[in-house]
Amino acid sequence: MWKTALKPRWIAGFVFAIAISGVFVLLSQWQFGRSTRPEIPANPATEQVKPLTDTLRPGEFFHGTDADQMVSAQGSYDPAKQLLVPGRLHDGKPGYWVVTAFAVSGAPTLSGVAASPQTWIPVARGWVADPADVPAPPSGVLELTGRLLPSEAPVPGTAPRPGEATAVSVAELINYWEVSSYPGFVAATAELAGGEDVSPAAVPGGLLPLDIGPQPPAQQINWLNLFYSLEWVVFAGFALFVWWRLVKDDYHRDLEEALDHDGDHPLPEQPEHPEQNQQKVQP
């Protein structure tokens, strides 16, 4: 069998079968990738900046549809209401998020009757490696733009150090600041003071911008593409099977030809033994 497989034509056929199988395997990988890839990598509607006061109300439940929405708000920071959240990475380096309370101008109170400048929202302004490098927040009235995110859960069983919080948890932060707050927080992307950008992205210093992008939607399995990926694997195996079957048929043909050749040249008859001849002629 191996002698037949080592014929030049079957070696070339094996190389061709391997090449075809490789193409089928690549097609299978492509179909498998499409079976788990979301059709839309991110919701484009969340990238359109909307007023915070029209998107979310303080004291209400944070709806999942509001997550990742780019929002804008006018107000001011309170330097006395600033905390660090440890254990945050930036380009693989551990450090801190700087979270500051932002008083939202025109925000409704919990009763929803009147506007009050004392309705707050936590703002993650940036990342810093060393707490000693944390700058004071910009002063005055600001135009804030950022990504609206749901409140994080506080880390249980962990006592934060002074000036720190375990997470960007609204429930934890309002206990420190003793203010009414929105049920989420904003990861700042721009801070304008009198039309001038004073955010970490524009002002060099110890604070680095967070640059938090939208979260991709949950992946769903496309069963049709998954079936196609398995089908291409079967085709790859079938290409090798066809090559093996052709080699086997050729091997059987060689055996039949060898048997036919032996049948055309029978072995010569052996002469009888002289003693047997003598026994035949005795009367």
C-alpha positions in Angstrom: 0.0 0.0 0.0 2.8 2.4 0.9 4.7 1.6 -2.3 1.6 2.6 -4.3 1.2 5.8 -2.3 4.8 6.8 -3.0 4.2 6.9 -6.7 5.0 10.4 -8.0 1.4 11.0 -9.2 0.0 10.0 -5.8 2.5 12.2 -3.9 1.4 15.1 -6.1 -2.2 14.1 -5.4 -1.5 14.1 -1.7 0.0 17.6 -1.8 -3.1 18.8 -3.8 -5.4 17.2 -1.2 -3.6 18.9 1.6 -3.9 22.2 -0.1 -7.6 21.8 -0.7 -8.1 20.7 2.9 -6.2 23.8 4.1 -8.5 26.0 2.2 -11.5 24.3 3.6 -10.1 24.6 7.2 -9.6 28.4 6.6 -13.2 28.7 5.4 -14.3 26.8 8.5 -12.5 29.3 10.7 -14.0 32.2 8.8 -17.5 30.8 9.2 -16.9 30.1 12.9 -15.8 33.7 13.5 -19.0 35.0 11.8 -21.1 32.7 14.0 -20.1 34.5 17.2 -19.5 38.0 15.9 -22.3 40.6 16.6 -23.8 42.2 13.6 -23.3 45.7 15.1 -20.1 46.2 17.1 -21.6 49.1 19.1 -24.8 51.1 19.2 -24.1 54.3 17.1 -26.9 56.0 19.0 -24.9 56.1 22.2 -22.2 58.2 20.5 -24.6 61.1 20.0 -24.2 63.5 22.9 -27.5 64.1 24.8 -28.1 66.3 27.8 -27.8 64.5 31.0 -30.9 66.0 32.4 -32.9 64.6 29.5 -31.4 61.1 29.8 -31.4 60.2 33.4 -33.2 61.5 36.5 -31.8 61.4 40.1 -33.3 58.8 42.4 -34.6 56.7 39.5 -33.6 53.2 38.4 -30.6 53.2 36.0 -32.0 51.6 32.8 -29.7 49.4 30.7 -30.5 51.4 27.6 -28.9 54.5 29.2 -25.6 52.8 29.7 -22.7 54.0 27.5 -24.7 57.0 26.4 -22.6 60.1 25.7 -24.0 63.0 27.8 -23.3 66.6 28.5 -24.0 68.7 31.5 -23.2 72.1 32.9 -22.1 72.6 36.5 -19.1 72.8 38.7 -16.8 70.5 40.7 -16.4 70.6 44.5 -12.7 70.1 45.4 -13.7 68.9 48.9 -15.7 66.0 47.3 -12.9 64.1 45.6 -11.9 60.5 46.1 -9.5 57.9 44.6 -10.5 54.5 43.5 -7.5 52.1 43.6 -6.8 49.0 41.5 -7.5 50.6 38.1 -5.3 49.8 35.1 -4.0 52.1 32.4 -1.9 50.5 29.7 -1.4 47.6 32.0 -0.1 49.8 34.9 -2.0 49.8 38.2 -3.1 53.2 39.6 -6.2 55.2 40.7 -9.3 56.7 39.2 -9.9 60.3 40.4 -13.6 60.7 41.1 -15.0 64.1 41.9 -18.5 65.2 42.7 -20.1 67.4 40.0 -23.0 69.7 40.8 -25.3 69.6 37.8 -27.0 72.8 36.9 -30.6 72.6 36.1 -30.9 69.0 37.5 -34.2 68.1 39.0 -34.4 67.3 42.7 -35.6 64.0 43.9 -39.1 65.4 44.2 -38.9 66.6 40.6 -40.5 70.0 41.5 -37.7 72.5 41.1 -34.3 72.8 39.8 -31.4 72.7 42.2 -27.6 73.1 41.7 -27.1 70.7 44.6 -28.0 67.5 42.7 -24.7 65.8 42.0 -23.2 63.1 39.8 -19.8 61.4 40.4 -17.4 62.1 37.5 -14.4 59.9 36.9 -12.0 62.6 35.6 -8.9 60.5 34.9 -6.3 58.1 36.0 -3.1 58.7 38.0 -0.3 56.4 39.1 0.6 58.2 42.3 -1.9 59.8 44.7 0.5 62.7 45.2 0.1 63.7 41.6 -3.6 64.3 41.7 -4.4 67.8 40.6 -7.3 69.9 41.8 -10.4 69.8 39.6 -11.0 72.7 37.3 -12.8 75.6 39.0 -15.8 77.6 37.8 -18.7 76.7 35.6 -17.8 73.9 33.2 -19.4 72.2 30.2 -18.9 68.5 30.9 -19.0 65.8 28.3 -18.6 62.1 29.0 -19.9 58.6 28.9 -22.7 57.7 31.3 -22.1 54.4 33.1 -24.0 52.5 35.8 -22.9 52.6 39.4 -20.4 49.9 40.4 -20.9 47.6 43.3 -18.9 48.4 46.4 -16.2 45.8 47.3 -17.5 43.8 50.3 -15.3 43.3 53.3 -12.9 46.0 52.3 -12.2 49.1 54.3 -11.0 51.9 52.1 -8.2 54.1 53.2 -8.8 57.7 53.9 -9.5 59.6 50.7 -10.3 56.4 48.8 -13.4 54.4 47.8 -13.6 50.7 47.0 -15.4 51.4 43.7 -17.3 54.1 41.8 -20.4 53.1 43.8 -23.0 55.8 44.1 -24.3 54.2 47.3 -20.8 54.4 48.8 -19.9 57.9 47.5 -23.1 59.6 48.8 -22.3 58.3 52.3 -19.0 60.1 52.1 -20.3 63.3 50.4 -23.8 63.4 52.0 -25.4 64.7 48.8 -28.3 63.6 46.5 -26.9 62.0 43.4 -27.8 60.4 40.1 -27.8 56.6 40.0 -24.8 56.4 37.7 -21.5 58.2 37.0 -19.8 59.9 34.1 -16.4 59.0 32.6 -15.3 62.5 31.5 -14.0 63.0 27.9 -14.1 66.8 27.8 -14.3 69.7 30.3 -14.7 73.2 28.8 -14.2 76.3 30.9 -15.2 79.4 28.9 -14.8 77.5 25.7 -11.4 76.2 26.5 -10.7 72.5 27.0 -9.3 71.9 30.5 -9.7 68.1 30.6 -6.7 65.8 31.2 -6.6 65.1 27.5 -5.9 68.8 26.7 -3.9 69.8 29.8 -0.7 67.8 30.4 0.0 66.7 33.9 -0.2 63.8 36.3 -3.8 63.0 35.3 -4.4 60.9 32.3 -7.7 60.5 30.4 -9.6 57.3 30.8 -10.8 56.9 27.2 -13.6 54.4 28.0 -15.3 53.2 24.8 -18.8 51.8 24.4 -19.3 48.2 25.6 -20.0 45.8 22.7 -23.4 44.1 22.7 -23.7 40.6 23.9 -22.6 38.1 21.3 -25.2 35.8 19.9 -24.5 32.5 18.1 -25.5 32.3 14.5 -26.3 28.6 14.2 -26.3 28.6 10.4 -22.7 29.9 10.2 -21.7 27.4 12.9 -23.2 24.6 10.8 -21.3 25.9 7.8 -18.0 25.9 9.8 -18.5 22.2 10.7 -19.5 21.4 7.1 -16.2 22.8 5.8 -14.3 20.6 8.3 -16.1 17.6 6.8 -15.1 18.7 3.3 -11.5 18.9 4.4 -11.6 15.3 5.7 -13.4 14.2 2.6 -10.6 15.5 0.3 -8.1 13.4 2.1 -10.5 10.4 2.0 -10.8 10.7 -1.7 -7.0 10.7 -2.1 -6.7 7.6 0.1 -9.5 5.8 -1.8 -7.9 6.5 -5.2 -4.5 5.1 -3.9 -6.3 2.0 -2.5 -8.0 1.4 -5.9 -4.7 1.8 -7.6 -3.1 -0.7 -5.2 -5.8 -3.3 -5.9 -5.3 -2.8 -9.7 -1.6 -3.5 -9.2 -2.5 -6.7 -7.3 -4.9 -7.9 -10.0 -2.3 -7.2 -12.8 0.3 -9.2 -10.8 -2.1 -12.1 -10.5 -3.0 -12.0 -14.2 0.7 -12.0 -15.1 1.4 -15.0 -13.0 -1.6 -16.9 -14.6 -0.1 -16.3 -18.2 3.2 -18.0 -17.2 2.3 -21.3 -15.4 5.1 -23.2 -13.7 6.7 -26.1 -15.8 5.6 -29.7 -14.8 8.1 -31.6 -12.7 9.3 -34.9 -14.2 8.1 -38.0 -12.5 10.4 -39.9 -10.2 12.3 -42.8 -11.9 11.1 -45.3 -9.3 7.5 -44.4 -10.0 8.1 -45.1 -13.7 9.6 -48.5 -12.9 6.6 -49.4 -10.8 4.3 -48.5 -13.7 6.0 -50.9 -16.2 6.1 -53.9 -13.9 3.6 -56.6 -15.1 
